[in-house]
Amino acid sequence: MDNEQKKIAVLFDFDGVVMDTEKQYSIFWHKIGVDYLSMDNLELLIKGQTLTYIYDNFFSGKEQELQKIAEQLDNFEQQMKYEYIPGVLDFIADLRKHDVKIAVVTSSNDKKMGAVYRACPEVKTLFDRILTAEMFTRSKPAPDCFLLGMEVFGTEPENTYVFEDSFNGLKAGMASGANVVGLATTNSRESIAPFCHYILNDFEGFTYKKMLEIRK
């Protein structure tokens, strides 16, 4: 393997990219928006955002409501179904065979990821690093989380591949300068096309070699 290959890093968002959970979250946050804010589109406004961002921007000063929402969210995440996006495990295994550094870069916090580990303990072993919301200040669409991923692995943007599904996440990937692959698991191919360099429906049949053919 040459030195250039050793510098390649792949940064995965988690929900809607590794795990097929976004539809469940959409239902949860839609109901929260209706019940607490009389909004019918909250779930669309917060995709890819940290919980801190959601609370600060939509529930500021509503301490009693926040306590109830936090309890509901905790119960919801303990009971969620965690199912892998088709083909993602094979793709990760192929990356491993080529010694690619891989990380999850998620807006989820440590508490949520704890629920994931209890349901799917193997998740911890799939990635070299799991970077969560506590590790960066600005939420997506700011590129901070992906820039941190590059810093951790010592890679450059041109050798970094970001896999995202939400608009905020895709914008963050583009702002980081990485090669951005959009997953049409949450939004349509047409709607995410302006925000990425390549689109996948899922990871079925996708390989390390095919990934390397994607360039900005």
Secondary structure, 3 states (H helix, E strand, C coil): CCHHHHCCEEEECCECCCECCHHHHHHHHHHHHHHHHCCCCHHHHCCCCCHHHHHHHHCCCCHHHHHHHHHHHHHHHHHCCCCECCCHHHHHHHHHHCCCEEEEECCCCHHHHHHHHHHCCCHHHHCCEEECHHHCCCCCCCCHHHHHHHHHHCCCHHHEEEEECCHHHHHHHHHHCCEEEEECCCCCHHHHHHHCCEEECCCCCCCHHHHHCCCC
